[in-house]
Amino acid sequence: MATTDSNNFYRNPRLTTIAFGAGILLFFLPFLEIKCNGSSVAQLSGKDMVFGSAPKVSNDLENLGKGFGDREYANTSTKTDTKGKVYVVAIIALALGLLGLVASLQKPRPNYTATTIAGIAGAVTLIILIIQVKGDINNEMKTQAGSDAFSNQFAGMLKVSVGITVWFILCLLSYIAAAFFSYKQKDLVAAADVPPANAPQLNIQNPGDQSDFPAAPTGDKDLG
């Protein structure tokens, strides 16, 4: 009974669609968070990585500069009019989500192969993306620390870290869930298309003669 209920749950074709849709929407939320001494100073969303937008800087960074008595540094450090970097990997991850979403809506039945591949490839691409972006941010902070007098002076007092957010984890799980749902649905559909081994077999030579009663001997008339 439990197996039947589970199969009925996975048969819902909207599961894959919802999973891909959620993953795409999560691109608009912060994927990475930059913290300084435990306080969030900047956030970078999946959309920012796709379009090359600058990270969203919080007021804590300006207050941090003012706290050190360097108003000029604080004012320049919070400018957000600079462009960020466009990540091709982010574009690919988003495109895979859109591809999976479209394939899950295909009629008369979803393209399970395409949705499964899109989910798995999208999840792998997201992991590659976050590793690449974190590496770029860390390298950029090291470069600025070596060239900025303020950073050199207070490098020992500032503890900067870059971490992933719960939104990135949910996006990654959405892609994985989409691939899992699609794989399960493909198996259920394949099992439903194959007739049972003990199914009655038709007489290929005379498919219309399927009576359970033996045919009358040659020359005998059937009782009317």
Secondary structure, 3 states (H helix, E strand, C coil): CHHHHHHHHHCCCHHHHHHHHHHHHHHHCEEEEEEECCEEEEEEEHHHHHHCCCCEECHHHHHHHHHCCCHHHHHHHCCCCCCCCCCHHHHHHHHHHHHHHHHHCCCCCCCHHHHHHHHHHHHHHHHHHHHHHHHHHHHHHHHHHHHCHHHHHHCCCCCEEEEECHHHHHHHHHHHHHHHHHHHHHHHHHHHHCCCCCCCCCCCCCCCCCCCCCCCCCCCCCCC
